[in-house]
Amino acid sequence: MAAEHSDYVRGTMEVEGHKKTFGGFMGLTVYGGAALALVVIYPTLVFGVNMSWLAALITTVILGVVLGLALKLKGGWYAALVASAVFIAIASALLAALHG
């Protein structure tokens, strides 16, 4: 049938695009999973463990650095970690000041 008249020769298909797509998916999964873990940890420490927001933020950043080292993440991870920590520190300080 169709297999008898195929022009396909085993081992000749270009797979570079497939490799890049799979590599991008795996990178997104690793970075996204690590970020999601930190997003869950911070409010858990603040609301579940009753830690102060600053202590929880410091703990979360330390955990983010450990995750970055363990997963061999690139410099963008650390830049995003610092940027988000600064943003969360400012937002948490404003909320704490408004709350009293």
C-alpha positions as CSV (number, residue, x, y, z in Angstrom):
1,M,0.0,0.0,0.0
2,A,1.4,3.4,1.0
3,A,4.5,2.0,2.6
4,E,5.5,0.3,-0.7
5,H,5.7,3.6,-2.6
6,S,7.2,6.0,0.0
7,D,10.1,8.3,-0.8
8,Y,11.2,8.4,2.8
9,V,14.6,7.0,3.5
10,R,15.3,6.1,7.2
11,G,17.7,8.5,8.9
12,T,17.5,11.4,6.4
13,M,14.9,13.6,8.1
14,E,16.0,16.9,9.5
15,V,15.4,16.9,13.3
16,E,17.1,20.2,14.3
17,G,13.8,22.0,14.6
18,H,12.4,19.2,16.7
19,K,15.5,19.3,19.0
20,K,15.1,23.1,19.5
21,T,11.4,22.7,20.2
22,F,11.9,20.0,22.8
23,G,14.8,21.9,24.4
24,G,12.6,25.0,24.7
25,F,9.8,23.0,26.2
26,M,12.1,21.4,28.7
27,G,13.6,24.8,29.6
28,L,10.1,26.3,30.1
29,T,9.1,23.4,32.3
30,V,12.2,23.7,34.5
31,Y,12.1,27.5,34.9
32,G,8.3,27.5,35.2
33,G,8.3,24.7,37.8
34,A,11.0,26.4,39.9
35,A,9.1,29.7,39.7
36,L,5.8,28.1,40.6
37,A,7.5,26.5,43.7
38,L,8.6,29.9,44.9
39,V,5.3,31.5,44.2
40,V,3.7,28.8,46.5
41,I,6.4,28.9,49.2
42,Y,6.2,32.6,49.9
43,P,2.5,32.9,50.8
44,T,2.7,29.6,52.6
45,L,5.4,30.9,54.9
46,V,3.6,34.2,55.4
47,F,0.1,32.9,56.0
48,G,0.6,29.3,57.0
49,V,3.6,29.5,59.2
50,N,2.9,33.1,60.4
51,M,6.4,34.2,59.4
52,S,7.0,37.9,59.0
53,W,6.9,39.0,55.3
54,L,10.6,40.0,55.4
55,A,11.8,36.7,56.9
56,A,9.6,34.7,54.4
57,L,11.0,36.8,51.5
58,I,14.6,36.1,52.6
59,T,13.9,32.4,53.0
60,T,12.2,32.3,49.6
61,V,15.1,34.1,47.9
62,I,17.6,31.7,49.5
63,L,15.5,28.8,48.4
64,G,15.4,30.3,44.9
65,V,19.2,30.5,44.8
66,V,19.5,26.9,46.0
67,L,17.0,25.8,43.3
68,G,19.0,27.8,40.7
69,L,22.2,26.1,41.6
70,A,20.6,22.6,41.9
71,L,18.9,22.9,38.5
72,K,21.9,24.7,36.9
73,L,19.7,27.7,35.8
74,K,21.3,30.5,33.9
75,G,21.8,34.1,34.9
76,G,18.4,35.3,33.9
77,W,17.0,33.2,36.7
78,Y,19.0,35.1,39.3
79,A,18.2,38.5,37.7
80,A,14.4,37.6,37.8
81,L,14.8,36.4,41.4
82,V,16.3,39.7,42.5
83,A,13.9,41.8,40.5
84,S,10.8,40.0,41.9
85,A,12.3,40.1,45.4
86,V,12.6,43.8,45.2
87,F,9.1,44.2,43.8
88,I,7.6,41.9,46.5
89,A,9.6,43.8,49.3
90,I,8.2,47.1,48.2
91,A,4.7,45.8,47.8
92,S,4.8,44.0,51.2
93,A,6.2,47.1,52.9
94,L,3.4,49.2,51.5
95,L,0.8,46.7,52.5
96,A,2.2,46.4,56.0
97,A,2.3,50.2,56.3
98,L,-1.3,50.5,55.2
99,H,-2.4,47.7,57.4
100,G,-0.9,49.3,60.5
